[in-house]
Amino acid sequence: MRSRFIPERRAGLRLESRDEALLADLFLHRAMSRSQIQALYFSSVVRCNVRLRLLFDHHYVSRYYLPLAPFGAQAIYAIGKAAVPLVAARLNMDITEVGQQYRRAKTPQFLAHTLEIVNLRLAFQNAATERTNIEVERWLPEIQCRHEYEMRAESNTWRKEVFKPDAFMRLKKRDSGDYLNYFVEVDLGHTSSRQFLGKLHAHHRYLDTGLFQETFGCNRFHTLVVTTGMGRLNNLRRLVEAHKSELFWFTTYDRIREFGLMAAIWQVPFADAAYTLA
């Protein structure tokens, strides 16, 4: 019986264009489950499993299992060592930077957060297919919308700021050609009030300084915060309201599962009614 944990080369591997796209996407999202990879790249579970096993055996992907995962549980995949030069060339990135990301520790909390981001990407794509007038025109994971820049502080000195939302999504209305811009933040309840307010202020600075318009070519966005339950949602919304902000919109995973992302599930500061995205 073949080990789930140890690569064993039993067949040769010729990389296909789909493999290269998969590996680049896997690097950009940092980790994906087998079912997420299948949804994005394969038409069946069998084809997906066979190809991932080959990529694993040839060290193009690495496998992880969450603590206490039962036997037979889905593996979680990240790029392997052999994929580093391929990904660097495909994404036109420095191979050292790709190598550093490849070696980054994959803690259970990191993996859980990362998988939820990919789940949202898939949920948005599925929701858009049910609406004939809406399409997901762009989805950028954190590594592609991360922006490091310098700002002048009150002391008249310069300091580095890093803007790093979990993802960026642009919806396009097919009938009008209008775009709706959203940054995405996944909240699993581990962020303190102080840290959350830091995110809020960072998003406001990114909008108010004109950096968003300079980078993305549009002059407005909202940030979608998906959190664990209504108690947490209400606490976060009160924090935002206390700072007189309407930038962050909130919903929960339960509401997404029950009604879908394009339904009126988004709680907006200072409003009782729930809103839709488009």
C-alpha positions as CSV (number, residue, x, y, z in Angstrom):
1,M,0.0,0.0,0.0
2,R,1.4,3.4,-1.0
3,S,2.1,5.9,1.8
4,R,0.1,9.1,2.0
5,F,3.2,10.8,3.4
6,I,6.2,9.5,1.4
7,P,6.7,10.2,-2.3
8,E,7.3,7.1,-4.5
9,R,8.1,7.5,-8.1
10,R,6.4,4.7,-10.1
11,A,5.8,6.5,-13.3
12,G,7.3,9.3,-15.3
13,L,5.7,12.8,-15.3
14,R,5.4,15.2,-18.2
15,L,4.1,18.5,-17.0
16,E,1.1,19.9,-18.9
17,S,-0.1,23.5,-19.1
18,R,-2.8,22.7,-16.6
19,D,-0.2,21.5,-14.1
20,E,1.8,24.7,-14.5
21,A,-1.4,26.8,-14.0
22,L,-2.4,24.7,-11.0
23,L,1.0,25.1,-9.3
24,A,1.1,28.8,-9.9
25,D,-2.4,29.1,-8.4
26,L,-1.4,26.9,-5.5
27,F,1.5,29.1,-4.7
28,L,-0.6,32.3,-4.9
29,H,-3.2,30.9,-2.5
30,R,-0.4,29.1,-0.5
31,A,-2.6,26.0,0.2
32,M,-5.7,24.2,-1.2
33,S,-7.6,21.1,-0.3
34,R,-8.0,18.3,-2.8
35,S,-11.7,19.2,-3.4
36,Q,-10.8,22.9,-4.0
37,I,-8.2,21.9,-6.6
38,Q,-10.7,19.5,-8.2
39,A,-13.3,22.3,-8.4
40,L,-10.9,24.6,-10.1
41,Y,-9.0,22.2,-12.4
42,F,-10.5,18.8,-12.8
43,S,-13.7,17.2,-14.0
44,S,-13.6,14.2,-11.6
45,V,-12.2,13.1,-8.3
46,V,-10.3,10.2,-9.9
47,R,-8.5,12.4,-12.4
48,C,-7.6,14.9,-9.7
49,N,-6.3,12.2,-7.3
50,V,-4.2,10.5,-9.9
51,R,-2.6,13.8,-11.1
52,L,-1.9,15.1,-7.6
53,R,-0.3,11.8,-6.7
54,L,2.0,12.1,-9.6
55,L,2.9,15.7,-8.7
56,F,3.5,14.6,-5.1
57,D,5.7,11.7,-6.1
58,H,7.8,14.1,-8.2
59,H,8.0,16.7,-5.5
60,Y,6.0,19.4,-7.3
61,V,3.5,19.5,-4.4
62,S,3.6,18.8,-0.7
63,R,0.9,17.3,1.4
64,Y,-0.4,18.2,4.8
65,Y,-3.1,16.9,7.1
66,L,-4.7,18.8,9.9
67,P,-4.1,17.5,13.4
68,L,-6.5,14.7,14.4
69,A,-7.6,14.3,10.8
70,P,-9.1,10.7,10.4
71,F,-7.6,8.2,8.0
72,G,-9.0,9.0,4.5
73,A,-9.3,12.7,5.2
74,Q,-8.6,15.0,2.3
75,A,-5.0,16.2,2.0
76,I,-4.1,19.8,1.9
77,Y,-1.6,20.7,-0.8
78,A,1.1,23.4,-1.2
79,I,3.8,23.7,-3.8
80,G,6.8,21.4,-3.4
81,K,10.5,22.1,-3.9
82,A,10.5,21.1,-7.6
83,A,7.8,23.7,-8.4
84,V,9.8,26.7,-7.1
85,P,11.7,27.5,-10.3
86,L,8.7,26.8,-12.5
87,V,6.4,29.1,-10.4
88,A,9.0,31.8,-10.3
89,A,9.3,31.8,-14.1
90,R,5.6,31.6,-14.8
91,L,4.8,34.5,-12.4
92,N,7.9,36.5,-13.3
93,M,9.0,36.5,-9.6
94,D,12.4,36.3,-8.0
95,I,13.1,32.6,-7.3
96,T,14.4,33.5,-3.8
97,E,11.0,35.1,-2.9
98,V,9.1,32.0,-4.2
99,G,11.5,29.8,-2.2
100,Q,10.9,31.8,1.0
101,Q,7.1,31.4,0.6
102,Y,7.6,27.6,-0.1
103,R,9.5,27.2,3.2
104,R,7.0,29.2,5.2
105,A,5.6,27.2,8.1
106,K,2.1,25.7,7.6
107,T,0.5,25.9,11.0
108,P,-3.1,24.5,11.5
109,Q,-4.4,28.1,12.1
110,F,-2.6,29.3,8.9
111,L,-4.1,26.4,6.9
112,A,-7.6,26.9,8.2
113,H,-7.5,30.6,7.3
114,T,-6.1,29.9,3.9
115,L,-8.7,27.2,3.0
116,E,-11.5,29.6,4.0
117,I,-10.2,32.2,1.5
118,V,-10.2,29.6,-1.3
119,N,-13.7,28.5,-0.2
120,L,-14.9,32.1,-0.6
121,R,-13.3,32.3,-4.1
122,L,-15.2,29.2,-5.2
123,A,-18.4,30.5,-3.5
124,F,-18.2,33.8,-5.3
125,Q,-17.6,32.0,-8.7
126,N,-20.6,29.7,-8.1
127,A,-22.9,32.5,-7.0
128,A,-22.0,34.6,-10.1
129,T,-22.9,31.7,-12.4
130,E,-26.4,31.9,-11.0
131,R,-26.7,35.5,-12.0
132,T,-26.7,36.2,-15.7
133,N,-25.8,39.9,-15.3
134,I,-22.8,39.4,-12.9
135,E,-19.4,37.9,-13.4
136,V,-16.3,37.7,-11.2
137,E,-14.0,39.8,-13.5
138,R,-11.0,39.5,-11.2
139,W,-9.8,37.6,-8.1
140,L,-6.5,38.4,-6.6
141,P,-5.2,36.5,-3.5
142,E,-3.2,38.3,-0.8
143,I,0.2,37.9,-2.4
144,Q,-1.1,39.8,-5.6
145,C,-2.8,42.6,-3.8
146,R,-0.3,43.1,-1.0
147,H,1.2,46.6,-1.3
148,E,4.2,47.9,0.6
149,Y,4.7,51.7,0.5
150,E,6.0,54.6,2.6
151,M,3.9,57.2,4.4
152,R,4.8,60.4,6.1
153,A,4.1,60.1,9.9
154,E,3.0,63.0,12.1
155,S,6.6,63.4,13.3
156,N,7.4,64.3,9.6
157,T,9.4,61.1,9.2
158,W,8.7,58.3,6.7
159,R,7.5,54.9,7.8
160,K,6.7,51.7,5.8
161,E,3.2,50.5,5.7
162,V,2.0,47.1,4.4
163,F,-1.5,46.8,3.0
164,K,-2.4,43.1,2.9
165,P,-6.1,42.1,2.7
166,D,-6.8,38.5,2.3
167,A,-8.1,39.0,-1.3
168,F,-9.4,41.4,-3.9
169,M,-12.5,40.8,-6.0
170,R,-14.0,42.8,-8.8
171,L,-17.5,42.1,-10.0
172,K,-18.6,43.3,-13.4
173,K,-22.2,44.1,-14.3
174,R,-22.7,42.7,-17.9
175,D,-25.6,45.0,-18.7
176,S,-24.0,48.3,-17.8
177,G,-20.3,47.4,-17.8
178,D,-19.9,48.9,-14.3
179,Y,-17.4,47.4,-11.8
180,L,-17.9,46.8,-8.1
181,N,-14.7,46.5,-6.1
182,Y,-14.3,44.6,-2.9
183,F,-11.4,43.6,-0.7
184,V,-12.1,40.4,1.3
185,E,-11.1,39.7,5.0
186,V,-11.7,36.2,6.5
187,D,-12.3,36.5,10.3
188,L,-12.1,33.2,12.3
189,G,-12.3,35.0,15.6
190,H,-8.5,35.1,16.3
191,T,-8.1,38.9,15.7
192,S,-8.2,41.2,18.7
193,S,-10.2,44.5,18.7
194,R,-7.0,46.4,18.4
195,Q,-5.8,44.4,15.5
196,F,-9.2,44.7,13.7
197,L,-9.2,48.4,14.1
198,G,-5.7,48.4,12.6
199,K,-7.1,46.7,9.5
200,L,-9.9,49.3,9.3
201,H,-7.5,52.2,9.5
202,A,-5.2,50.6,6.9
203,H,-8.1,50.2,4.5
204,H,-9.2,53.8,5.0
205,R,-5.6,55.1,4.4
206,Y,-5.4,53.0,1.2
207,L,-8.5,54.6,-0.1
208,D,-8.0,58.2,1.2
209,T,-4.5,58.5,0.0
210,G,-5.4,57.6,-3.6
211,L,-3.3,54.5,-3.6
212,F,-6.3,52.3,-4.4
213,Q,-7.2,54.4,-7.5
214,E,-3.5,54.5,-8.6
215,T,-3.2,50.8,-8.3
216,F,-6.6,49.4,-9.3
217,G,-7.9,52.2,-11.6
218,C,-11.1,52.8,-9.6
219,N,-11.9,55.3,-6.9
220,R,-14.0,53.3,-4.4
221,F,-14.3,49.9,-2.7
222,H,-15.8,48.2,0.2
223,T,-14.2,45.5,2.4
224,L,-16.2,42.3,2.9
225,V,-15.7,40.7,6.3
226,V,-16.9,37.1,6.7
227,T,-16.9,36.0,10.3
228,T,-17.9,33.1,12.6
229,G,-21.3,34.1,14.0
230,M,-23.8,36.9,14.7
231,G,-22.3,37.7,18.1
232,R,-18.9,38.3,16.6
233,L,-20.4,40.2,13.7
234,N,-22.3,42.6,15.9
235,N,-19.2,43.2,18.0
236,L,-17.1,44.0,14.9
237,R,-19.8,46.2,13.5
238,R,-20.0,48.3,16.7
239,L,-16.2,48.8,16.5
240,V,-16.6,50.1,13.0
241,E,-19.5,52.3,13.9
242,A,-17.6,53.8,16.8
243,H,-15.1,55.1,14.3
244,K,-17.8,56.5,12.0
245,S,-16.9,54.2,9.1
246,E,-19.1,52.5,6.5
247,L,-16.2,50.9,4.7
248,F,-16.6,47.3,6.1
249,W,-19.6,45.1,5.3
250,F,-20.2,41.9,7.3
251,T,-21.8,38.5,7.0
252,T,-21.3,35.0,8.5
253,Y,-20.5,31.6,7.2
254,D,-23.9,30.3,8.2
255,R,-25.6,33.0,6.1
256,I,-23.5,32.2,3.1
257,R,-24.3,28.5,3.3
258,E,-28.0,29.2,3.8
259,F,-28.7,32.0,1.3
260,G,-25.6,32.4,-0.9
261,L,-23.2,35.3,-1.3
262,M,-25.3,37.3,-3.7
263,A,-28.4,37.3,-1.4
264,A,-29.2,40.2,1.0
265,I,-26.9,38.9,3.7
266,W,-24.5,41.8,4.1
267,Q,-24.8,43.9,7.3
268,V,-23.8,47.5,6.8
269,P,-22.8,49.9,9.6
270,F,-25.6,52.2,10.7
271,A,-28.3,50.2,8.8
272,D,-30.8,47.7,10.0
273,A,-31.6,46.2,6.6
274,A,-29.2,43.7,5.0
275,Y,-27.8,44.5,1.6
276,T,-26.8,42.6,-1.6
277,L,-23.4,43.1,-3.4
278,A,-24.9,43.8,-6.8
